[in-house]
Amino acid sequence: MGLFSKIASGLRKTKDFLFGGIQRVLNSFTVIDEELFDQLEEQMIMSDIGVETSEEICDRLRKKIKERGITDPKEIMGLIHEVIAEIMGNDTGLDLSVSPAVIMVIGVNGAGKTTTIGKLCHQFKQEGKKVLVAAADTFRAAAIDQLEVWTQRAGVDIVKHAEGSDPGAVVYDALEAAKARECDVVVIDTAGRLHNKKNLMEELKKINRIIDNKAGDCSREILLVLDATTGQNAVNQAKLFSETAPITGIVLTKLDGTAKGGIVISIKNELGIPVKLIGVGEKIDDLQPFDSNMFVDALFASPEQLEALDDEDEDTEEAAEEYTEDDEDTDIVEVDGVQGYYNEYGAFIPYDDEESDDEDEDDTEEAYEEPDEDEDETEFESETEDEADDEDDESDDEDESDEADDLTEDTEEEAEDEEEEAPAPEPEKKKKRGFFSRLFGGKDDD
């Protein structure tokens, strides 16, 4: 999937809500009047562009419409595209010019700091940079373990201390290690904090002082991670954090899961802080450098353009299914003693090379053939045992038959002796009376 199609796909919910809503407003008017501008402003506010920025966009629209003499409401869509592009201005990428470049990542819990660090490290690794991660979030339970999993996925090193230890000490050791190992980038994870947590905000200042002392001449970035699904609340967070830390850029996560992508415009217009990275998916390569022109074009892409992107994506997916990467291109890692690799979704897949597969197949074939010989021998032995059992049974039957014959002969002889000894029956002394005789009292007939 190309970069533009990936961004357009991630911004589809925002586009449908913002672009679709503005289009419906424009289609419902035949003349340009103040009621039209009121409804446009309302639609922009609902899309989380914010009140201040929405008012400024409408003011610029009035000026351009008057200068160009536009009377058809349908022509306003192109002007809105133009005005938003002007507000977004030029892009400012990450400054990694002087090594080791230090990137400190801050934000509230749940915004996606750890995931962002993992994806960012993966991006640097793909660019051939040597990366070291400092696990300075020693406050949240299991934060270090979670970060370590992401560093393994990205294939980068990590410096960590025990849970509850001093975050400043972790940063100090990481900067020392980065210089010794000649790393290109050091990424510092920090504990999630709110602006009203004074001790945690003071901790940020302490970390900054350590960076000043150990890497004062190096390139510096302080990235604030914001959750796009929180809408204008994310803008308020940015305002409050900027009062405490010199934020150099915004990372806007979860843009693919919300219709509130308009906060990108609001942040740039109200705070002047550039958005440097956006998250448009869950895959490890779905953290993209922010391109303002591409962002605006994706918001205002026509249905025909989106349909063409869908066709392009289908072709790309079909080609990807036919293409299989070589095992040499896969980064092999070891987790709990098991070698494997992380797929594009970050899932750990146990690794089996072709040789081990062949050996397993050979072992399987041998294991399959050997039981055949054993089975033949077992069958032969069982047949021999059966024959021996049959012979024993026959001999037993013969013995039993002889014993039965002897017993029969003895029984017959005893029966004959009993018949000889038995006395002869006595003759009847009185004839039994018949039925009629008993009935009528008469004598029986002879």
Secondary structure, 3 states (H helix, E strand, C coil): CCHHHHHHHHCHHHHHHHHHHHHHHHHCCCCCCHHHHHHHHHHHHHCCCCHHHHHHHHHHHHHHHHHHCCCCHHHHHHHHHHHHHHHHCCCCCCCCCCCCEEEEEECCCCCCHHHHHHHHHHHHHHCCCCEEEEECCCCCCCHHHHHHHHHHHHCCEEECCCCCCCHHHHHHHHHHHHHHHCCCEEEEECCCCCCCCHHHHHHHHHHHHHHHHHHCCCCEEEEEEEEHHHCHHHHHHHHHHHCCCCCCEEEEECHHHCCCCCHHHHHHHHHCCCEEEEECCCCCCCEEECCHHHHHHHHCCCHHHHHHHHHHHHHHHHHHHHCCCCHHHCCCEEECCEEEEECCCCCEEECCCHHHHHHHHHHHHHHHHHHHHHHHHHHHHHHHHHHHHHHHHHHHHHHHHHHHHHHHHHHHHHHHHHHHHCCCCCCCCCCCCCHHHHHHCCCCCC
